[in-house]
């Protein structure tokens, strides 16, 4: 699973014309953040979502660069982005918010840098967003129904940060890392799930 997250981050970094070393470094940082290793011990649903998020960016970039076929008149890469988002959502509702944020920020960034015209922004958002939301709607409703039935207290978007790494601990290996945990535990004194 972690390798897929690494590969997605590497491919996305390379498509942005980054050097091989920069892509390697970005992929390593994304892969070995504290949150990823902590999920190996039982939270596979969140690990699956985190693994697919870099691929959302890569497929959006592929669609933007025009390397796609048309399916029903729509850019196939944007459709694929929506389908990847559905896979991420199927593991965790956090991916609903995070995927939507990633797609929106990517579109806004492309628009503000004049790399994309308004029509393409709307097409990307509508195709990827509506594909992801409409297909995952039944699953999201089941999630919400079970959350209400179990009387689980609501959590906000920042709740996963309690279990994950903050920017000041990015350079510290994960406390659950199989080889470097002995180094990480004395350095990192934050909450451990």
N, C-alpha and C positions, 0 to 999 in steps of 0.2 A: 504494500500500500504506500509506504513512504517513498519508494522508488518512483511511483506514478506522480506523486506530488513534486518530487525533484525534477522528473522529466518535463512536466508541464511548465514549471518555472524556468527551466533551462531553455526550452523551446520558445517561450514567450520572450525571454531576455534576448535570445539570438535574433528573433524576428524584428526586434527594435534596433537592430544593427549594433548590438553590444558585442564586445570582444568575447572570445571563448572563456577567458579567465573571469571577466565580469559576470558572464552568465553562470559559470560554475560557482562563483562566490554567492551570487543571488540565490541560486538553487540550494546551495548548502545552508545558507541562513534560513531560508523558508522551511526547508525540510527538518532541520534540527532545532527549531525553536522549542522551547519547553512544552508547549501545548501538544505538539505532535507526539512526542515520546510518552507523555502522560496518558494519551488515548490508547496506546497499545495494550494497556492493562485493563481492558473491559469496555471502553467507550468507542467501539468501532464505528458507531453511527456518526459521531463527530469527526473521527479520523477520515471516513469516506468523504464527507462534505469538504473537509479541509484539503483533501487530495485533489478533488475535482475543481476547486476554485481557480487555480492557475490556468487550467484548461479552458475555463470560460473566457479568460482574457485572450488566450491564444486563438480560439475560434473566432472571437470578435475581430481580432486583427486580420485573420485570414479573410474574413468576409469583407472587411474594409479595403483590403488590398486587391479585391476583385478576382480572386482565384477561386471562383465557385461556379457551380451550375445553378440553374434556376429550377425550383420545384414549385409548381403552382404559381409561377411568377415571382417567387420570393427567393432571396439569397439563401442557398443551402447551408452556408456556414452559420448564418444567424439562426436558422432552424435548429441546427446541431447544437448551438449554444443553449437554446431553450431546452433541448432534450438533456444536455449535461446538467443543466440547472435542476431539472426534474429528478435526476438521479441523486444529486446532492440533497435536495429537499426530502427525498424518500428516507434518508438517514436521519435528518435532524431539521427541526423547524428553524434553527439558527441559520441554516443555509438559505432559507427563504429570504431573510433580511440581508444576509451577507452577499448572496448572489445578486439580489436586486440592487444593492449598493454598488457592487463591482460593475455591473452592467451600466448603471446610471453614471457613475464617476467616469468610466471609460468614455461613454458618449459625450459627456460634458467636456472632458479633457480634449477629446478629438475636435469638438466644435470650437472650443476657445483657442486652440492652437491653429485654427483655420485649416486643419487637416481633413475636415469633413464638412459637407454642406448640410444645411438644416434638414433637407429632405432625407438624406442618408441617415442622419441622427434619428429622425422619426421612424424610418424604416427599420433600423437596427433595434431601437427600443421596442417598437411594436412587434416585430417578428420574434425576437428572442424573448422579450417579456411576456407577450401574450401566449406564446407556445409553452413557456415554462409555467406560467400561472394557470392557464386553462387545463393543462394535462395534470398538474399536481393539485388542483383544487379539491377533488374528492379525497385525496390522501391528507391534505391539510385540514379538511373538515373532520376527518376521522381523528387526527391528532388532537385537534381542539376539543372534540367531544370527549376523548379519553382523558385529556387534561382536566376538563371540568368534572368528569365523573370521579376522578381520583382526588379531586380537591387540591391540586398542586398550586402553590402560590405563584403568582405571575412573576416573571423575571424580565428585566429590561435588556437592551442590546449590550450593555457593558457587563452583564453577569458572567460570561465566559472568561473575562479578564481576571477574575478571581482565581481561576484555575490555570490560566495561561501565563505567558511571559509578558512583562512590560518592556519598553524599549531600553530601560537601564539594565535589563538582564539578558539582552540578546546575545552578548558575548559569552555568557556563562552557559556551559553545557547543561542539558536537562538533568534534573535530579534523578530521573529514572533511566538515564542513558546506561546501556549495558557495560560500557567500558569506562566512561568518564564520570560516573555518579560520585565516586570518591572525591573527585576534584570539585564537583558542583555543590555538594552538600555543605561544606564549610563556608563557601562563598555566598550562596544564596540562602537567606534566612526568611524568605517570604512564605506565604501559605503553601502547603503541599496537600494535594487532594488525597 
